[in-house]
Protein backbone atom coordinates (compact mmCIF):
# COMPACT_ATOMS: atom_id res chain seq x y z
CA UNK A 1 0.00 0.00 0.00
CA UNK A 2 2.84 2.44 0.73
CA UNK A 3 3.93 2.41 -2.92
CA UNK A 4 0.40 3.39 -3.96
CA UNK A 5 0.33 6.19 -1.39
CA UNK A 6 3.73 7.48 -2.54
CA UNK A 7 2.56 7.40 -6.17
CA UNK A 8 -0.56 9.36 -5.21
CA UNK A 9 1.58 11.94 -3.37
CA UNK A 10 3.84 12.29 -6.42
CA UNK A 11 0.77 12.79 -8.65
CA UNK A 12 -0.79 15.26 -6.20
CA UNK A 13 -3.73 12.89 -5.76
CA UNK A 14 -4.10 13.35 -2.01
CA UNK A 15 -7.04 14.31 0.14
CA UNK A 16 -5.99 15.73 3.51
CA UNK A 17 -8.80 15.36 6.02
CA UNK A 18 -9.82 18.34 8.08
CA UNK A 19 -8.79 16.39 11.17
CA UNK A 20 -5.30 15.80 9.73
CA UNK A 21 -4.92 19.50 8.84
CA UNK A 22 -5.90 20.50 12.37
CA UNK A 23 -3.55 17.96 13.97
CA UNK A 24 -0.69 19.02 11.70
CA UNK A 25 -1.23 22.67 12.60
CA UNK A 26 -1.43 21.89 16.34
CA UNK A 27 1.82 19.93 16.14
CA UNK A 28 3.64 22.40 13.89
CA UNK A 29 3.95 19.87 11.09
CA UNK A 30 4.04 20.96 7.47
CA UNK A 31 2.04 18.95 4.95
CA UNK A 32 5.11 18.67 2.69
CA UNK A 33 7.10 17.35 5.66
CA UNK A 34 4.42 14.74 6.25
CA UNK A 35 4.62 13.73 2.58
CA UNK A 36 8.42 13.47 2.91
CA UNK A 37 8.02 11.23 5.95
CA UNK A 38 5.90 8.85 3.88
CA UNK A 39 8.23 8.71 0.88
CA UNK A 40 11.08 7.76 3.23
CA UNK A 41 8.88 5.79 5.61
CA UNK A 42 7.56 2.34 6.36
CA UNK A 43 4.23 0.82 7.29
CA UNK A 44 4.24 -0.22 10.94
CA UNK A 45 0.57 -1.23 11.22
CA UNK A 46 -2.06 -2.27 8.70
CA UNK A 47 -5.78 -1.76 9.18
CA UNK A 48 -7.17 -3.90 6.32
CA UNK A 49 -10.77 -3.86 7.57
CA UNK A 50 -11.08 -0.07 7.90
CA UNK A 51 -13.86 1.48 5.89
CA UNK A 52 -14.45 2.94 3.46
CA UNK A 53 -10.86 1.99 2.49
CA UNK A 54 -8.12 -0.08 4.11
CA UNK A 55 -5.62 2.11 5.95
CA UNK A 56 -2.20 1.94 7.53
CA UNK A 57 0.05 3.67 10.05
CA UNK A 58 3.27 4.95 8.50
CA UNK A 59 6.40 5.88 10.43
CA UNK A 60 8.94 8.22 8.87
CA UNK A 61 10.92 11.41 9.44
CA UNK A 62 10.37 14.95 8.24
CA UNK A 63 13.07 17.18 6.76
CA UNK A 64 14.30 18.03 10.28
CA UNK A 65 14.67 14.35 11.16
CA UNK A 66 11.70 14.40 13.56
CA UNK A 67 9.76 11.12 13.78
CA UNK A 68 6.23 11.32 12.42
CA UNK A 69 3.36 8.86 12.47
CA UNK A 70 0.62 9.32 9.91
CA UNK A 71 -2.45 7.25 9.13
CA UNK A 72 -3.35 6.88 5.48
CA UNK A 73 -6.05 5.22 3.40
CA UNK A 74 -5.86 4.45 -0.29
CA UNK A 75 -8.79 4.38 -2.70
CA UNK A 76 -7.92 1.72 -5.26
CA UNK A 77 -10.72 2.87 -7.58
CA UNK A 78 -9.64 6.52 -7.89
CA UNK A 79 -5.91 6.30 -7.12
CA UNK A 80 -6.27 8.90 -4.37
CA UNK A 81 -4.60 8.66 -0.98
CA UNK A 82 -6.27 10.09 2.12
CA UNK A 83 -4.27 11.49 5.03
CA UNK A 84 -6.49 10.68 8.02
CA UNK A 85 -4.39 11.91 10.95
CA UNK A 86 -0.82 12.73 11.90
CA UNK A 87 1.12 13.05 15.14
CA UNK A 88 4.55 13.12 16.71
CA UNK A 89 4.95 9.78 18.49
CA UNK A 90 5.63 9.95 22.23
CA UNK A 91 8.96 8.24 23.03
CA UNK A 92 7.43 6.95 26.27
CA UNK A 93 4.79 5.06 24.26
CA UNK A 94 6.88 3.63 21.42
CA UNK A 95 9.92 1.37 21.10
CA UNK A 96 12.11 2.66 18.24
CA UNK A 97 9.02 4.56 17.04
CA UNK A 98 7.73 1.27 15.57
CA UNK A 99 6.33 -0.86 18.38
CA UNK A 100 3.63 0.40 20.74
CA UNK A 101 4.49 -0.24 24.39
CA UNK A 102 1.95 -2.13 26.45
CA UNK A 103 0.77 -0.38 29.63
N, C-alpha and C positions, 0 to 999 in steps of 0.2 A: 504494500500500500504506500510506503514512503516514496517509492519512485513515481507513483501516480501523483502524489501530493507535490513533489518537487517539480514535476512537469507542469502541473497546473500553476504553480507559483511562477515558473519561467514564462508561461503563456499569459500571465496576469488573469488567470481564471480562478480567482479566489473570492469567496464571500467571507468577510470578517463580521462575526456576530456583534450585536450591540454590547452584549456581555463581555466579549473578548476586548472590544475597544475600551470599555470602561476599566476593565482589569489592567490592561496595558498602560492606560493613562495613570491609574492609581499607583502602579509599580514602576513608573518612569521607564517603560519599555517602548521602544520604537517598533512600528510594524515591520520596517525593513530589517531590523535586528532580529525580530522573531522569525522572519523568512530565512535569514542567514542561519539561524540556529537549526532550522529544519534541514536545509541543504547540506549541513555538516553533521546532522544528528542521526539518531537511531531510535527505533521504536522500542520502548521498554514495557509497554502493556497494550494488548489488543482488546478491543471491545466489539467482537464480531456480531453480537446480537443487538447492538444499539440501533435505534430507529430514529429517523427514517433511513439512515445509512450507517454501515459499520464505521467505527471510529478507533482511534488509537492515541496513546500518550507518547509524545516524542520528547526526548532529552537531547539538548544541544547547547551550544554557547553562542552568545551574541558577539558583536565585533570587539567588545571590551573583554571578552573571555568569561563573562558572567554565565553561570548555568541557568538555563531556562527550560521549563516544562510547558508544553503546549498540547492541547487536545484538538485533534483534527478529525473530520469526517471527509469521505470522498464519494461523490456521486458518480458512479460508473456510467450512467446514462448521459450525463451532460459534460463530464470531464472537469467539473468544478470541484475544488476543495473548499471546505468550510472550516475556518478557525473558530472553535467553540469557546475555548478559554485559554488563558495563559497565566503563569505565575513563576515567581522565583522560588525554587524548592528550598525548604528549611533544612539546613544541615543536621539538625537534631532529629529530623523525621526520615532521612534518607541515608542509605549506605552507598557511597560513591555516586550519589545522585540517581542511581538506577533501581535500588531495591528499597521498598518501603519498610521501615522498621515496624515491628509489632509492639504495641503498648503492653 
